[in-house]
């Protein structure tokens, strides 16, 4: 059975949900869903020839446009690495 090739249209996904990076912010989740997760990368650290985020701030964001902006942020957490942050975001999106 041939492996599926990743095309530019598919983009990056994690656990079946799309991820889009803009600068130091990663938007995780399907924009058609009720909620998305916003991950903000900070405290970049050097590792060999790469820069890795040291701290990641996660926010669960409601797509309900009838709510005021300050009420659309449902949950917030900080993690020390990107893997932990994406795992928390994935769990929040499953529950939301």
C-alpha angles and dihedrals in degrees: 000000000000118000118247113253117226111236129199090251092060095052124181118329136179120199089348096305123111123247124203124185123207112177108305094344127090120197110205124190140040113300089218091062126089094250140028131187122236116204118192116198119213142158094043113206129196119242115178102307097339137082114228127187114252096192129028125192115206126199129180106219126197117222091208103123093193090071121083113255095252091054093050092074102083104173138010135192140159125222133184098231140028096245093057091046094052091047091053091046090050092052092047092050092050091052096043 
